[in-house]
Amino acid sequence: MNIKKNDTVIVLSGKSKGKKGKVLTAMPKENKLLVEGVNVATCHVKARKQNETSGIIKREIPIRADKVQLYCSTCKKGVRVGFKLDGDKKVRVCKKCGKEI
């Protein structure tokens, strides 16, 4: 999986198609991502302690990693990722413009 935490991604399919968001959590073993503002569900929460409040909250639900694409800020769209060796480091680059992501 070539998407990491704090990357900006764009959703390719589903009810949140076209939305951009920052990756909050990457789960490579399940091949899922938790993206800010994408795939939001309403959950009914019950108060477990005396000081807590119960009610309806909105929270992000994990989305499959193959439904999103890395967003390039120079190309202004979702792009494929390539890799380049910069000295002894492996760096991710945009396949369209060649800029480092």
Backbone as CSV, one residue per row, in Angstrom:
resi,resn,N_x,N_y,N_z,CA_x,CA_y,CA_z,C_x,C_y,C_z
1,MET,0.849,-1.166,0.000,0.000,0.000,0.000,0.900,1.238,0.000
2,ASN,0.711,2.123,-0.982,1.603,3.271,-1.122,1.045,4.542,-0.495
3,ILE,-0.022,4.447,0.278,-0.607,5.603,0.951,-0.282,5.504,2.435
4,LYS,0.170,6.641,2.984,0.574,6.675,4.382,-0.241,7.706,5.146
5,LYS,-0.046,7.759,6.452,-0.715,8.720,7.312,-0.323,10.145,6.902
6,ASN,-1.266,11.072,6.993,-1.115,12.499,6.656,-1.017,12.775,5.163
7,ASP,-1.221,11.793,4.293,-1.293,12.029,2.846,-2.669,12.593,2.499
8,THR,-2.741,13.365,1.425,-4.021,13.838,0.921,-4.453,12.916,-0.202
9,VAL,-5.684,12.414,-0.110,-6.193,11.473,-1.105,-7.519,11.981,-1.655
10,ILE,-7.897,11.447,-2.814,-9.184,11.743,-3.426,-9.911,10.414,-3.642
11,VAL,-11.223,10.396,-3.377,-12.017,9.175,-3.460,-12.446,8.959,-4.902
12,LEU,-12.263,7.725,-5.410,-12.567,7.386,-6.793,-13.980,6.837,-6.994
13,SER,-14.519,6.141,-5.998,-15.841,5.540,-6.176,-16.579,5.482,-4.850
14,GLY,-17.886,5.289,-4.944,-18.714,5.183,-3.754,-19.506,6.453,-3.511
15,LYS,-20.159,6.525,-2.356,-21.012,7.673,-2.062,-20.222,8.949,-1.796
16,SER,-18.938,8.832,-1.473,-18.081,9.995,-1.220,-17.193,10.312,-2.411
17,LYS,-17.584,9.908,-3.608,-16.767,10.085,-4.815,-16.444,11.563,-5.048
18,GLY,-15.155,11.843,-5.309,-14.712,13.201,-5.591,-14.259,13.984,-4.380
19,LYS,-14.486,13.478,-3.181,-14.084,14.193,-1.977,-12.595,14.014,-1.721
20,LYS,-11.971,15.079,-1.209,-10.569,15.033,-0.816,-10.500,15.033,0.698
21,GLY,-9.479,14.395,1.235,-9.305,14.375,2.675,-7.935,13.894,3.067
22,LYS,-7.587,14.147,4.310,-6.301,13.736,4.860,-6.451,12.371,5.514
23,VAL,-5.465,11.506,5.325,-5.498,10.168,5.904,-5.175,10.278,7.387
24,LEU,-6.119,9.836,8.235,-5.914,9.870,9.681,-5.195,8.625,10.168
25,THR,-5.565,7.472,9.610,-4.967,6.195,9.998,-4.866,5.295,8.782
26,ALA,-3.736,4.621,8.646,-3.564,3.630,7.586,-3.477,2.252,8.222
27,MET,-4.278,1.317,7.694,-4.293,-0.054,8.204,-3.873,-0.995,7.081
28,PRO,-2.563,-1.182,6.854,-2.106,-1.955,5.701,-2.485,-3.441,5.743
29,LYS,-2.631,-4.027,6.924,-2.992,-5.442,6.995,-4.410,-5.688,6.507
30,GLU,-5.331,-4.738,6.799,-6.712,-4.856,6.329,-6.905,-4.163,4.987
31,ASN,-5.880,-3.451,4.482,-5.925,-2.687,3.232,-7.014,-1.610,3.303
32,LYS,-7.076,-0.910,4.454,-8.085,0.119,4.670,-7.442,1.401,5.170
33,LEU,-8.172,2.509,4.975,-7.725,3.824,5.412,-8.855,4.522,6.149
34,LEU,-8.500,5.381,7.089,-9.451,6.235,7.760,-9.177,7.649,7.269
35,VAL,-10.102,8.197,6.451,-9.897,9.488,5.796,-10.825,10.518,6.421
36,GLU,-10.296,11.710,6.673,-11.041,12.787,7.315,-12.163,13.304,6.405
37,GLY,-13.401,13.259,6.905,-14.546,13.772,6.170,-15.090,12.859,5.089
38,VAL,-14.593,11.636,4.996,-15.016,10.695,3.957,-15.629,9.471,4.625
39,ASN,-16.715,8.940,4.056,-17.395,7.752,4.556,-17.852,7.957,6.006
40,VAL,-18.595,9.037,6.221,-19.046,9.414,7.558,-20.365,8.708,7.871
41,ALA,-20.446,8.101,9.047,-21.649,7.395,9.485,-22.140,8.010,10.790
42,THR,-23.440,7.943,11.013,-23.996,8.415,12.275,-24.082,7.230,13.230
43,CYS,-23.577,7.439,14.434,-23.562,6.386,15.438,-24.322,6.851,16.673
44,HIS,-25.137,5.987,17.226,-25.863,6.274,18.453,-24.996,5.835,19.619
45,VAL,-24.624,6.790,20.459,-23.712,6.516,21.565,-24.480,6.622,22.873
46,LYS,-24.317,5.614,23.704,-24.948,5.591,25.011,-23.929,6.025,26.058
47,ALA,-24.349,6.791,27.026,-23.458,7.238,28.092,-23.062,6.049,28.957
48,ARG,-21.769,5.854,29.142,-21.277,4.732,29.942,-20.962,5.144,31.378
49,LYS,-20.610,6.427,31.571,-20.309,6.938,32.906,-21.270,8.076,33.213
50,GLN,-21.264,8.544,34.433,-22.215,9.562,34.841,-21.946,10.910,34.176
51,ASN,-20.691,11.239,33.891,-20.346,12.531,33.297,-20.479,12.553,31.784
52,GLU,-20.548,11.403,31.135,-20.645,11.337,29.681,-22.065,11.663,29.221
53,THR,-22.154,12.176,27.984,-23.469,12.449,27.411,-23.755,11.444,26.306
54,SER,-24.993,11.083,26.193,-25.386,10.181,25.118,-25.961,11.005,23.982
55,GLY,-26.013,10.427,22.796,-26.562,11.141,21.659,-26.124,10.529,20.345
56,ILE,-26.347,11.267,19.276,-25.994,10.811,17.932,-24.774,11.600,17.485
57,ILE,-23.707,10.883,17.119,-22.477,11.530,16.656,-22.144,11.036,15.254
58,LYS,-21.362,11.809,14.557,-20.887,11.411,13.228,-19.423,11.031,13.351
59,ARG,-19.052,9.889,12.758,-17.659,9.450,12.798,-17.278,8.818,11.469
60,GLU,-15.982,8.901,11.171,-15.467,8.319,9.933,-15.329,6.808,10.088
61,ILE,-15.651,6.103,9.022,-15.542,4.648,8.984,-14.456,4.309,7.967
62,PRO,-13.652,3.271,8.207,-12.576,2.941,7.251,-13.101,2.665,5.847
63,ILE,-12.302,3.071,4.856,-12.616,2.874,3.442,-11.496,2.041,2.841
64,ARG,-11.824,1.235,1.844,-10.807,0.393,1.222,-9.787,1.252,0.484
65,ALA,-8.533,0.847,0.530,-7.444,1.647,-0.039,-7.483,1.694,-1.558
66,ASP,-8.095,0.705,-2.210,-8.145,0.728,-3.675,-9.230,1.667,-4.207
67,LYS,-10.043,2.252,-3.327,-11.059,3.212,-3.744,-10.561,4.648,-3.691
68,VAL,-9.313,4.861,-3.258,-8.756,6.206,-3.188,-7.466,6.275,-3.996
69,GLN,-7.099,7.500,-4.351,-5.870,7.731,-5.100,-5.161,8.926,-4.477
70,LEU,-3.844,8.880,-4.476,-3.055,9.966,-3.906,-3.286,11.246,-4.704
71,TYR,-3.449,12.375,-4.011,-3.755,13.656,-4.649,-2.466,14.462,-4.793
72,CYS,-2.173,14.904,-6.025,-0.998,15.727,-6.310,-1.431,17.187,-6.303
73,SER,-0.780,18.022,-5.494,-1.172,19.428,-5.393,-0.768,20.235,-6.617
74,THR,0.252,19.793,-7.367,0.639,20.529,-8.571,-0.244,20.150,-9.762
75,CYS,-0.616,18.874,-9.882,-1.485,18.429,-10.980,-2.955,18.724,-10.698
76,LYS,-3.319,18.915,-9.425,-4.699,19.168,-8.976,-5.641,18.013,-9.296
77,LYS,-5.127,16.779,-9.206,-5.972,15.602,-9.400,-5.297,14.384,-8.788
78,GLY,-6.026,13.268,-8.788,-5.483,12.028,-8.279,-4.480,11.442,-9.256
79,VAL,-3.361,10.960,-8.738,-2.293,10.457,-9.599,-1.776,9.118,-9.088
80,ARG,-1.085,8.423,-9.985,-0.403,7.198,-9.606,0.949,7.564,-9.007
81,VAL,1.491,6.650,-8.220,2.727,6.914,-7.492,3.876,6.135,-8.108
82,GLY,4.993,6.820,-8.279,6.223,6.182,-8.702,7.264,6.366,-7.613
83,PHE,8.376,5.664,-7.730,9.437,5.766,-6.743,10.730,6.153,-7.426
84,LYS,11.546,6.940,-6.715,12.819,7.395,-7.244,13.830,7.351,-6.119
85,LEU,15.072,6.998,-6.439,16.126,6.982,-5.440,16.769,8.364,-5.376
86,ASP,16.739,8.975,-4.203,17.343,10.282,-3.969,18.513,10.062,-3.021
87,GLY,19.694,9.805,-3.593,20.845,9.419,-2.772,20.651,7.990,-2.301
88,ASP,20.483,7.812,-0.999,20.216,6.474,-0.463,18.775,6.341,0.030
89,LYS,17.941,7.376,-0.206,16.542,7.336,0.210,15.635,7.031,-0.967
90,LYS,14.563,6.304,-0.695,13.542,6.005,-1.683,12.414,7.023,-1.509
91,VAL,12.129,7.801,-2.567,11.183,8.905,-2.489,10.008,8.634,-3.416
92,ARG,8.785,8.983,-2.950,7.588,8.837,-3.779,7.442,10.059,-4.678
93,VAL,7.150,9.817,-5.948,6.974,10.903,-6.915,5.678,10.706,-7.688
94,CYS,5.162,11.809,-8.233,3.955,11.796,-9.066,4.331,11.275,-10.444
95,LYS,3.533,10.369,-10.995,3.810,9.805,-12.318,3.558,10.818,-13.437
96,LYS,2.656,11.801,-13.203,2.321,12.785,-14.230,3.396,13.860,-14.351
97,CYS,3.697,14.544,-13.231,4.600,15.699,-13.304,5.997,15.399,-12.780
98,GLY,6.192,14.305,-12.054,7.510,13.939,-11.562,7.921,14.630,-10.275
99,LYS,7.018,15.418,-9.678,7.331,16.119,-8.420,7.253,15.158,-7.249
100,GLU,8.042,15.459,-6.236,8.050,14.646,-5.022,6.764,14.871,-4.236
101,ILE,6.205,13.783,-3.722,4.961,13.875,-2.949,5.303,13.850,-1.471
